[in-house]
Amino acid sequence: MHLSSVFCPLSPVLAIWQHTPHPFLIQFSEDVGLRYYGLAYLLGFVFGAWMFRLYYKAGRTPLTPVASMDLMMYLVIGVMVGGRLGSYLLYDNWRSFGSDPLGIFKVWKGGMASHGGFVGVLVALLWFSHKHKVKFLHLADLVTSTAPCGILLGRLANYLNGELWGKATDGTWGMIFVGDPDHLPRHPSQLYEAALEGALLLAYGQWRFWRSDAPVKHPGRLSGEFLIGYALVRIICEVFREPDASLLFGLSRGTFFSFFVAIGGIWLIRLSTRKPA
């Protein structure tokens, strides 16, 4: 029986939770099995398709269930390609090209960047909008109202994988991640991100989509609010997260790239006030 986490007694009055990475829900061999990370992506897309169907039944979108399934295929490609390229190009993985030119295709070894995924989704939405003659801003609102579910599940998968851990802390909530060479109690920053980037933004997006007229009267506003909200909570979480690449201008890469996400959100909000519903 595998226990992913156990108590590690450090003193008679203090016990630190020790987390052992366990990336597989079902494992067949060393590298083959049903991974939590892949399951997180699958469930995120299933949730999005289900919500699109509910939106259509409620009259909140003209996108039919058949068309929404086509949209999901575009999004799957956009997220996977954009996320992988983002990880490869934005986080210095490209430096290994000389020794491992096929490394970008080794998705089973991990490496997906949320900021790259955003760019991939943008391209996918523009492509779908042009091909199916559906307003881009409306599509963006549909996606951003459901996307935090996938982020939530993805961050939980990061925790189960024992990756992207936080900075050292002397708080009693700190965790020791097996594989950490320093063996220090650290912030479970993956759980912070799951709560803020995932659960909080999902609740806000659903509240705005169902309880306000923004998606109808101001297409694009909800998308802009999501991007600004994501940038803010990501910057907050980066305070507790151990940088997973070299700094840029003294900032973690997650923080640095989030400024561009916020700028995109401001642009969408301004655009939503100019475009007729």
C-alpha positions in Angstrom: 0.0 0.0 0.0 1.4 3.4 -1.0 1.0 6.4 1.3 1.8 9.6 -0.5 2.3 11.6 2.7 3.3 10.8 6.3 4.0 12.7 9.5 7.7 13.4 10.1 8.2 14.1 13.8 10.8 16.8 14.3 10.1 17.4 18.0 7.7 16.2 20.7 5.4 19.2 20.0 5.9 19.7 16.3 5.3 17.3 13.4 5.9 18.3 9.8 4.0 16.7 7.0 6.3 14.8 4.6 5.0 14.5 1.1 6.2 11.7 -1.2 5.5 12.3 -4.9 3.1 9.8 -6.4 2.2 10.9 -10.0 0.1 7.8 -11.0 -3.4 7.0 -10.1 -2.8 3.6 -11.7 0.7 2.5 -12.6 1.7 -0.3 -15.0 5.4 0.2 -15.2 8.0 2.8 -14.2 6.9 5.4 -16.8 3.5 4.0 -17.9 0.2 4.4 -16.2 -2.7 6.8 -15.6 -1.1 10.0 -14.4 -2.9 12.5 -12.2 -1.5 15.3 -14.5 -3.1 13.8 -17.6 -6.3 13.1 -15.7 -6.4 16.7 -14.6 -6.3 17.9 -18.2 -9.0 15.4 -19.2 -11.4 16.3 -16.4 -10.8 20.0 -17.1 -11.9 19.7 -20.7 -14.8 17.5 -19.8 -16.0 20.1 -17.3 -15.7 22.8 -20.0 -17.7 20.8 -22.5 -20.4 20.1 -19.9 -20.7 23.8 -18.9 -20.9 24.9 -22.6 -23.9 22.6 -22.9 -25.5 24.1 -19.9 -24.8 27.6 -21.3 -26.6 26.7 -24.5 -29.6 25.2 -22.8 -29.9 28.3 -20.6 -29.8 30.6 -23.7 -26.5 32.1 -22.7 -24.7 31.2 -25.9 -25.6 30.4 -29.5 -22.9 27.8 -29.6 -24.7 24.4 -30.2 -23.5 21.3 -28.4 -22.0 20.0 -31.6 -20.1 23.3 -32.2 -19.0 23.3 -28.6 -17.4 19.9 -29.1 -15.5 21.2 -32.1 -14.4 24.1 -30.0 -13.1 21.8 -27.3 -10.9 20.0 -29.9 -9.4 23.4 -30.9 -8.8 24.2 -27.2 -7.2 20.8 -26.5 -4.7 21.4 -29.4 -4.1 25.0 -28.3 -3.5 24.2 -24.6 -1.3 21.2 -25.3 0.8 22.8 -28.0 0.9 26.3 -26.4 1.7 24.9 -22.9 4.4 22.7 -24.1 6.1 25.3 -26.3 5.7 27.8 -23.5 7.5 25.5 -21.1 10.2 24.8 -23.7 10.8 28.4 -24.7 10.0 30.5 -21.7 11.7 28.4 -19.0 15.1 27.7 -20.7 14.3 24.1 -21.7 15.4 25.1 -25.2 19.0 25.1 -24.0 18.9 21.3 -24.1 18.1 21.2 -27.8 21.7 20.5 -28.8 22.0 17.4 -26.5 18.3 16.3 -26.8 16.7 17.8 -29.9 13.5 15.7 -29.4 13.1 16.7 -25.8 10.1 19.0 -26.7 8.1 15.9 -27.6 8.8 14.1 -24.3 5.6 15.2 -22.6 5.7 12.2 -20.3 8.6 13.9 -18.5 6.5 16.9 -17.7 6.8 20.5 -18.6 3.7 22.7 -19.3 3.6 26.4 -18.8 0.3 28.1 -18.1 1.3 31.3 -19.8 2.2 29.4 -22.9 -1.2 27.7 -22.6 -2.9 31.1 -22.6 -1.2 31.9 -25.9 -2.2 28.6 -27.4 -5.9 29.1 -26.3 -5.8 32.6 -27.9 -4.6 31.2 -31.2 -7.2 28.4 -31.0 -10.1 30.9 -30.4 -9.0 33.1 -33.2 -8.9 30.1 -35.5 -12.3 28.8 -34.4 -13.9 32.3 -34.5 -12.7 32.8 -38.1 -13.7 29.4 -39.3 -17.1 29.2 -37.6 -18.0 32.9 -37.7 -18.6 33.2 -34.0 -17.6 36.3 -32.1 -14.1 36.0 -30.6 -14.9 37.9 -27.5 -18.0 35.7 -26.7 -15.9 32.6 -27.1 -13.2 34.1 -24.8 -15.9 34.7 -22.1 -17.1 31.1 -22.4 -13.6 29.7 -22.0 -12.4 31.9 -19.2 -15.5 31.2 -17.1 -14.6 27.5 -17.1 -10.8 27.4 -17.5 -10.0 27.8 -13.8 -11.4 24.3 -13.2 -8.5 22.9 -15.3 -6.1 25.1 -13.5 -7.4 23.9 -10.1 -7.0 20.3 -11.1 -3.6 20.9 -12.6 -2.2 22.5 -9.5 -3.5 19.6 -7.4 -1.7 17.3 -9.8 1.5 19.4 -9.3 1.1 18.7 -5.6 0.7 15.0 -6.1 3.7 15.0 -8.4 5.8 16.7 -5.7 6.8 19.5 -8.1 6.8 23.3 -8.1 7.1 23.4 -4.3 7.3 26.6 -2.3 10.0 28.4 -0.4 11.2 27.3 3.0 9.1 28.3 5.9 9.2 27.9 9.7 5.4 27.8 9.8 3.7 24.7 11.2 1.9 24.2 7.9 5.2 23.7 6.1 5.8 20.4 4.3 8.9 18.4 3.5 8.8 17.2 -0.1 10.7 14.0 -0.7 13.3 14.8 -3.4 14.1 18.2 -2.0 17.9 18.1 -1.6 17.7 20.6 1.3 15.0 18.6 3.1 13.4 21.8 4.4 9.8 22.4 5.4 8.3 24.4 2.5 5.1 26.2 1.6 2.7 23.9 -0.2 2.5 26.6 -2.9 0.7 24.2 -5.3 -2.2 24.2 -2.9 -2.2 28.0 -2.6 -2.3 28.2 -6.4 -5.1 25.6 -6.6 -7.2 27.7 -4.2 -6.5 31.1 -5.7 -5.9 30.5 -9.4 -8.4 27.7 -9.5 -11.2 27.7 -7.0 -11.4 31.5 -6.4 -11.3 32.4 -10.1 -13.8 29.6 -11.0 -16.3 30.9 -8.4 -15.9 34.4 -9.6 -16.2 33.5 -13.3 -19.3 31.5 -12.7 -20.9 34.2 -10.6 -20.2 36.9 -13.2 -21.4 34.7 -16.1 -24.7 33.7 -14.5 -25.5 36.7 -12.3 -24.4 39.7 -14.4 -25.1 41.0 -17.9 -21.4 41.4 -18.7 -21.3 38.4 -21.1 -24.3 39.7 -23.0 -23.8 43.4 -23.0 -20.1 43.6 -22.8 -18.5 40.6 -24.4 -14.8 40.4 -23.5 -15.1 42.0 -20.1 -15.3 38.7 -18.2 -12.2 37.5 -20.1 -10.3 40.7 -19.2 -11.3 40.3 -15.6 -10.1 36.7 -15.6 -6.7 37.6 -17.0 -6.2 40.5 -14.6 -7.4 38.3 -11.7 -5.1 35.5 -12.7 -2.1 37.8 -13.0 -2.7 39.2 -9.5 -3.2 35.9 -7.7 -0.3 34.3 -9.7 2.0 37.2 -8.5 0.8 36.6 -4.9 1.5 32.9 -5.1 4.9 33.5 -6.6 5.9 35.1 -3.4 5.7 31.7 -1.7 6.9 29.6 -4.6 10.4 28.5 -5.2 11.5 29.9 -8.7 11.7 27.0 -11.1 14.0 28.9 -13.5 16.5 31.8 -13.4 15.1 35.3 -12.6 14.2 37.9 -15.2 15.0 41.5 -14.0 15.0 40.3 -10.5 11.5 38.7 -10.8 10.5 35.1 -11.0 9.3 34.1 -14.5 5.8 33.5 -13.3 5.7 37.1 -12.0 7.3 38.6 -15.0 5.1 36.9 -17.6 2.0 37.7 -15.5 2.4 41.4 -16.2 1.8 40.7 -19.9 -1.3 38.7 -19.0 -2.6 41.7 -17.0 -2.0 44.0 -19.9 -4.0 41.6 -22.1 -6.8 41.7 -19.6 -6.9 45.5 -19.6 -6.9 45.6 -23.4 -9.9 43.2 -23.5 -11.9 45.3 -21.0 -11.2 48.4 -23.0 -12.2 46.5 -26.2 -15.5 45.3 -24.5 -16.6 48.9 -24.0 -16.2 49.7 -27.7 -17.6 46.6 -29.3 -21.4 46.5 -29.5 -23.0 43.4 -27.9 
